[in-house]
Amino acid sequence: MILPSHIAIIMDGNGRWGLKNYNDRNKGHYHGLQNINKVIGHCIKLKIKYLTLYTFSTENWNRPKKEVNYLFYLFKYFYKKNFNKLNKNNIRIKFIGDLINIPKDLKPIIKKIQEKTKKNIAITVVFAFNYGAKSELVNAFKNILKNKNKTINEELVSDNLYTKNIPDPDILIRTGGEKRLSNFLLWQLSYAELFFSDKNWPDFSFSDLKRIVRKFTSIKRKFGGLNE
Ligand code: FPP
């Protein structure tokens, strides 16, 4: 039985959950953040080594200012409330995305989180923050051009992505009932098994995760070859 080593999640449905339960989209984001903490613990129990979470996309700037600002506020809240515990629990945290064009006050926090947790080994949690797969690829090609590489191959492209040294996800989960990739890890998800849950992210539970991992272990992955 082969267990997944990397799970990536599009945590969709926060806004709908917040509207339904509190008539407030931002409450959905708050509860979504609480669920992030729980799911990190679940992944450690399941011996998952990498968890990548889509926290803010390059397209999310198009939301009303109030919601965008609340997401940035939540980021700081997350750092204040959870960082020490996550670090004590041996969790490594990394960020991928365009970390240049984000609010100035978040930059030193990101730097500190990555630096302080870089030797932790229980799990690597990757926050995709101001992330867009197309802009990641354009950025990679620009680097390749700048470095005047003579041969371009898959390894070179991978090495110029934000996810350099992070293995590709085995599983992609999208909650919230929609079935699309929304500009998330387009290169890295080439051979991922895709799972969709109708539950909104704040309601996504340990048993939902275990069901998906169990299903994954029953799949014969062929990577374009044939079953033996
Ligand atoms: C998608 O749901 C979710 C997001 C755009 C934000 C995800 C953010 C969190 C889970 C918490 C914030 C965490 C950090 C570290 C900043 P949606 O708003 O698109 O939901 P909808 O489809 O119901 O509108």
Boltz pocket constraint, residues with backbone or C-beta under 6 A from the ligand:
constraints:
  - pocket:
      binder: B
      contacts: [[A, 11], [A, 12], [A, 13], [A, 14], [A, 15], [A, 16], [A, 17], [A, 28], [A, 29], [A, 30], [A, 32], [A, 33], [A, 36], [A, 54], [A, 55], [A, 56], [A, 57], [A, 60], [A, 71], [A, 72], [A, 74], [A, 75], [A, 78], [A, 127], [A, 176], [A, 201]]
      max_distance: 6.0
